Amino acid sequence: MQTNTVHSSDSPRLQTLSREAFWQHHVTQWQDSGLSKMAYCQQYSLAYHQMVYWCTKAANALEKPEANNFVAVAITSAVDTSQGLRRKPAANSRSHPTQ
């Protein structure tokens, strides 16, 4: 049996990642085992309610992926940069010739 060993010096985020990896492994193993959740938990000395929680969390993650705040953009035409990029002067600035 694989154990989820977390040392007290580990950061809370690392503990969470280790816990998630531990349960993701067991959820995947359970799905491949053909056993009921209860039988799998008994075989590996796991808390049944935690197995139910992580199975539900895994199922929800498949249905609703995390928002990444990115939007797909389609490019419809290229910009002609042969003249170079020029900056528009600000409305309140005056152009002073340097020569």
C-alpha positions in Angstrom: 0.0 0.0 0.0 1.2 3.5 -0.9 1.0 6.0 1.9 0.7 9.8 1.8 3.6 11.0 3.9 3.6 14.7 4.6 6.3 16.3 6.8 5.4 19.1 9.1 8.0 21.3 7.4 6.2 21.0 4.0 4.2 24.0 2.9 0.3 23.8 2.9 0.3 24.0 -0.9 2.7 21.1 -1.1 0.6 19.1 1.3 -2.5 19.8 -0.8 -0.7 18.7 -4.0 0.5 15.5 -2.3 -3.0 14.8 -1.0 -4.4 15.4 -4.5 -1.8 13.2 -6.2 -2.4 10.4 -3.6 -6.2 10.5 -4.1 -5.9 10.8 -7.9 -3.8 7.7 -7.9 -6.4 5.8 -5.8 -9.4 7.0 -7.9 -7.7 5.9 -11.1 -6.6 2.5 -9.5 -10.2 2.0 -8.2 -11.7 2.7 -11.6 -9.4 0.1 -13.2 -9.9 -2.4 -10.4 -13.5 -3.4 -11.1 -14.1 -3.3 -7.3 -16.8 -1.3 -5.6 -15.6 1.8 -3.7 -16.3 0.1 -0.4 -14.3 -3.1 -1.3 -11.4 -1.0 -2.7 -11.3 1.1 0.5 -11.3 -1.9 2.7 -8.5 -3.5 0.6 -6.3 -0.4 0.9 -7.4 0.7 4.4 -8.8 4.0 3.0 -11.6 6.0 4.5 -14.7 5.4 2.4 -16.1 8.9 2.8 -12.8 10.4 1.5 -12.9 8.1 -1.5 -16.4 9.3 -2.3 -15.3 12.9 -2.0 -12.3 12.5 -4.3 -14.3 10.5 -6.8 -16.9 13.2 -6.9 -14.2 15.9 -7.2 -12.6 14.0 -10.1 -15.9 13.6 -11.9 -16.7 17.3 -11.5 -13.3 18.3 -12.8 -13.9 16.4 -16.0 -17.3 18.0 -16.5 -16.2 21.6 -15.7 -12.6 22.4 -16.4 -11.1 25.4 -14.5 -11.5 28.7 -16.2 -8.2 30.0 -17.5 -9.3 33.5 -18.3 -8.0 33.2 -21.9 -10.1 33.9 -24.9 -9.5 32.4 -28.4 -8.7 35.0 -30.9 -9.0 34.6 -34.7 -6.7 36.7 -36.9 -8.5 37.9 -39.9 -5.9 40.0 -41.6 -2.3 40.9 -41.3 -1.1 44.4 -40.4 1.2 46.1 -42.9 4.4 47.0 -41.0 6.5 47.8 -44.1 6.4 51.5 -43.1 7.5 50.7 -39.6 5.6 51.3 -36.4 4.9 54.9 -35.6 3.6 56.4 -32.4 0.9 58.9 -32.5 1.8 62.1 -30.6 -0.4 62.7 -27.6 -3.2 65.2 -28.2 -1.7 67.8 -25.8 1.9 67.5 -26.9 3.5 69.8 -29.5 5.9 68.6 -32.1 9.3 70.3 -31.9 11.7 69.7 -34.8 15.0 68.5 -33.5 17.0 70.0 -36.5 
